[in-house]
């Protein structure tokens, strides 16, 4: 073998080894801030994409799946664990866990999933580009448009909003809710919480003061979603959710938002790009803006209970209908 040929082969081996593609096993650490249907769907989307990648490329991948159970101290401990294990890529599902990973791991690629405002969370410097060893997927939803739709369909005049005051994701969403209410000319009534144990009490405190409730992608709220549905269903007041996953079992009048499993797959595709040698800073932040990424659900049972007539144009555009205790997908 010529000297030039030997140099080329050595360079290729070094490159592949540096990107973990020749290692016996590629280690992927995936952590979510709390367990609920939406974040579970994101996790599944990520692992499905990576398992497909492993099969197609004859690569073995091991997953370290962690759940912080809504505790930021546990999130920090998970980040330390991933750093000690020297995972090849660390994935943080939701803002607090993503921030913990990015803070602790400066030499390992970090991919965030379902972070509403990566700039406010200081994960990136702008909404479009990765930064240093960090990039990912944003779950920003069209909150202003949602509130306008809620007013049009349900005639809301006083909108309730429960949010987690110590989560950056929720504080960013609150600003959009305030903007949406201002543009729609409706009154906003808010109730803050700090943990999932306060969710039911917050729902009970706000339900009599509002015509309906809007839910953004607040992980703490969704971890206790059954309690919220029970309070508002009993009062026969509608809920509009920006997360369709939590509405698929009924009890939420309408829901509009992107498909969280698809969001997980989009996050997994970013991880694949990193495994293939791209730098996180060169990978744009992914937003779920294509119409094929989104779902629209109406709960006809909840609409009848709240005495709301859903316009036919909206029923026709919905790809999910919950009626008679059953979910039908178009």
N, C-alpha and C positions, 0 to 999 in steps of 0.2 A: 504494500500500500504506500502511495506517495506521501510525502510530508504534508502537502496541501490537503490531500484526502483525509489523512489522520486528524489534521487540525479541524476540518469541517465536521467530522464525526464527533470529535471531542466537544466541539462547540454546541452541537445539537443535543448531545447527552446532558451537558451542563445546563442548557436552557430548559429542557424537559424536567430535569431534576429540580431546578429552581422553582418550577411551577407545579410541583407535586404530581405531575402526570406519569412519572416513572416510579413513584413510591409504591410500596405494596398496597397501601390503603390511603385514600384521600380522606382526611378528617374534616367533617363539617359540623360546627356547633350551631344549633338553632335554639333560640330562647324566645319565649313569649312572656309578656308581662303578667297575663292572667289567662285562665282557660274559659273560653266561651265559643259558641258555634262559629262566629266569623273568624276568629284567630286560629281556631282548629282547622278551618278550611284553607286559610293561608298556609299554614304549616304543611298540610297535605299536598297543596299545589307545588310547594317548593320541593318536597321530597319526591314527588312523582316525576318532576322534570329532571332532577338529579339522578334518579334511578334509571330513567330512560337514557340519559347521557352516559351513565356508567355501562349500561348494556351495549350501547352503540359503539363505545370506544374501548371496550374490554378493560374498564377501570373498576376497581373495587372502592366503594364509598362507605364509610361508617358515619353514622349520625349520633350526635350527643344532643338529645332533645330535653330541654329544660323549661320549667315553668316557675316564674317568680312569685306566683300567687298574690299578685298585686302589691308586693312589698319592694320598695326601692333598695333596701339594704340587701335583700336576697338577690336582686338584680346585679348589684355590685359583686356579690360573692360568685355569681355565675360567670361574670366577666373575668374575675380572677382565675376561676377554674379553667375557662377556655384558654386563657393566656398560658397557664401552667401546662396544659395539655398540648400546647402549640398546634391548635387547630389550623387548617389551611385557610379556611374562610369562616368568619363568625357572622351569623345572621340574627338580627334583633327585630322581633315582631312587636311593634308599637313603640311609641316615643321613649318612655322611661328606660326600657331595656336596651334600645338602640343607643341612647346617650351613655348608658353605663358601659357598653361594649366599646364605643368610640373613645371614651375617656381612658379606659384601662389598656386598650390595645392599639398602640401606635405603629407597630410594625407588621400587623396582620390585616388583610383586607376585611373590612366590615361592611356588610350590606344591610340596610334598614328596610323594613317592610311596614306598610300602613302607618307612615308618619305624615300627619296632616301638613305641617309646616316645618320642613327641615331647616329653614333659615332661622326661625324663632327658636328651634331646638339647638341651634349652633352646630348642626351636623354638616351644613354646607354654607357657602357664602352667598349663593343666590339660588333661586328655585329650579334652575335648569341643569346645573353642572355638579358633578361630584367634587369632593375636596380631599386632597391627600389620599388617605387609604379608605375613604368612605364614599359610598354612593348607595342608591336604592330606589324604592318605590313609594310614592306618596298616595295617601287615600283621601286627598282633598276632594270634597263633594260640592256640587252647585247649591249651596245652602240658600242663597238669596232667591234663586229660582224655585227651590222647594217651598219656601214660605209663601211666595206669590201663588203657587199652585194650591197650597193648603187653604189659603184665603178664598181663592176662586171656587174650589170644590166644596169646602166645608163651611164657608162663611165665617171663618175665625176673626174675632175682634180683639180677643185677649189671648196671647200665646204664652204657654208655659215652657220653660226650658230649665232642665236640671243638668248641672255640670260639675266636674271634679276640679276644685279650685287649685289643687297642687299638681295638676298635669298640664304640661305645655300644650299638648294636643287640644285639650278642652278649652284652654284660654284663647287659643287661636280661633277655634270654632265659635266661641262666644262673640267675638268681634264680627264675624260674618252673620250670625243670628241677629245681632243688633242692627247691622246694615240692612238685612232683609226686612226686618220689622219696620224700620224707618221708611224704606222704599214702598212697602205695602200699606203703610198708614195704619198699623195695628200696634196695640200696646204689648210690651214684653214684660213678663213676670218671671223672675229668675229665682232659683233655689240652688245654693252650692252645697257640695258634700266633700268629704275628704277620704272616705273609704266606702266599700260596698255595704257595710252594716248600716249606713245612714240612708241608703237609697229608698227603702220603703217609707221611712219617716218623712223624707223629703217629698215623695209623691203625695203622701197624705196631707202634707202642709200646703201644697200648691194646688191640688185638684179643684177645690171649691172656688179658687180665685181666677180660674182661666176657662176658656172655651175648648181648648185642646192642647196637646203637648207635642213638642218637636224634639226628636232625639237625633243628635249628630253621632259621629263614630267615637263615642266616649266608652273606653273599655271598662271602666269601673261600673258605669251604668248598665252596660250590657251583661256584665257578670251577674247582675241581680235583676235582669229584665223581667222574669216572671212576676216579681213583686210589683213592678211598675204597671204591668198589664192588668194585674188583679185589681189594683186601686182604681185605674181609669176605666176599666171595663165595668166595674161595679157602679161607678158614677155615670156611666154611659156617655163618656166624653172621648173623642177620637185622638189617636196617636198617629203621627207621621214620623216614620223612621228613615234615616239616611242609610240604614243597613238593612238590606232585604233578607239576609240570612236569618236574623232574629224574628222576622215576621212570618216565616214559612210554616210555623206551627199554629198560626192564628192569634187573634187578640189585638192585632195592630191594624187600624183602619186602612192605611196605605203606606207603602214603602217604595223608595226609589233610590237606586245606587248601584255601584258596580258589583260584579260578581266576585266574591272574595276568593273563591277557588282559582279563578282566572288571575286575580291579583297575585296569588301565591305562585302561580306558574310564571307570571311576569318577573317576580322576584327571583325565582329559580333560574330564569334565563340570564339574569344579571350575574348570578354566581357562576354559571357556565362560561360566560364571557371572561370572567376573571380566571377561571381554571384554564382557559385557552390562551392566557397570556396577556389580556388587556389590563391596564391599570385602572383602578376605581375612579381616579380623577378624570380619566378620559371617557368614562361612561356616563351619559346624561341621566338625570333623575327621570324615572318613568312615571307618567301620569295615566290613569285609566280613563281616557277621554273618548275612545271610539264607541259608537253606539252599540256595537256587538259586545262590549265589555259590561254593559249596564242592564239592569232588570227593573221592571215596574210591576208592583203587586198591589192588588186591591182585595181587602177582606170584606166580602159582601155581607157576611153575617154581622160584622162589627158596624158596617155602614147602616144596616137596618136598625140595629140596637141604638145607634146614635141619631137615627132619623135623618140620614144624609142620602140624597139621591145623587149617585155618581153619573156625571154626563157620559153619554154613549161614546163620545170620541175618545175619552180616557179609557173606558173599558175595552174598546177595540185595540188600543195601543198597548195595553198591558200584556205581558207575556206570562203572568201568573195570576190566577184567581183562586181565592180561598172562599169556599161556599159549602154550606152543609157540613162543616167540620172537616172538609177535605181540600187539599191543594191540587189544582189542575195547572199544568204547565203547557203553554201553547208551543 
